[in-house]
């Protein structure tokens, strides 16, 4: 849509896995041919997609797209898109951030979350991010976005330590984190310390988990669950109770040294109360209640498959999400009152 919109001035996008037939590639090329300023960051080191990405980069260049390859020595793994549009009251920036790739193949197989906003602070940060990735600036502290390798590990550590401080002060403290892999030793140490302080921690780790839950006097307050079902769990979500003022973040990064120190990654807050509640109540709570496709990590490193207790309803989280998606699709198909594009959500 933006590629054909005469009011759109510029489009910028990161591409990690391009795929053989990718509508985003065609749209970016078409936008450039329509006279828009188009920038695409193509990651040439995406494992198993190197050749494909090189071919797509050449195709984009031929169409007039400004193609860049990121920062030397760092793999660009963040998922971000920026559209700059002329509107009746001035220039507005629309930002899309996600946990998954702009890839039609994985988009049908993975579970991911994304966030679309025109809030000015996110627009400023997205512009700063692309200036960093294209070499126009050296980056710095941003309004909302937390960027690796600069600030992500230290920010997460501080958030975990803040929750531990709440627990030590006698306040209820809770952390829920969902990701593919948990490997980073410093973050694991922070989670152990939070558990010792009394923070209740639920970790939804589909793949590798180097943390040992349920160890007396160390990780008694930590539970680790892996969901293995039809779709590959790929979203990265972190929740902090924060003394009754909950914070929710989405991210492109797993908690691994490579993500914290050798990649460009993003973490960003979901500040709208409705969206935040939706993630907490209709995503995290549902995954934590899964008793059909969930496996719980034991302190000895083995996994125990969860089963419904007598009289307990069967919960398959991915089936629940499919039902929610159908509800939203039905709601979207119904006539809606006219609203402004610039909702600020």
Buried (B, 14 or more C-beta within 10 A) or exposed (E): EBBEBEEBBBBBBBBBBBBEEBEBBBBBBBBBEBEBBBBBBBBBBBEEBEEBBEEBBEBBBEBBBBBBBBBEEBBBBBBBBBBBBEEEEEEBBBBBBBBBBBBBBBEEEBBBBBBEBBBEBBBBBBBBBBBBBBEEEEBEEBEBBBBBBBBBBEBBBEBBEBBBBBBBEEBEBBBBBBBBBBBBEBBBEBBBBBBBBBBBBBBBBBBEBBBBBBBEEBBBBBBBBBBEBEBBBBBBBBBBBBBEEBBBBBBBBBBBBBBBBBBBBBBBBBBBEEBBEBBBEEBBEBBBBBBBBBBBBEBEEEBEEBEEEEEEEEBBBBBBBEEBEEEEEEEEEEEEEEEEEBEEE
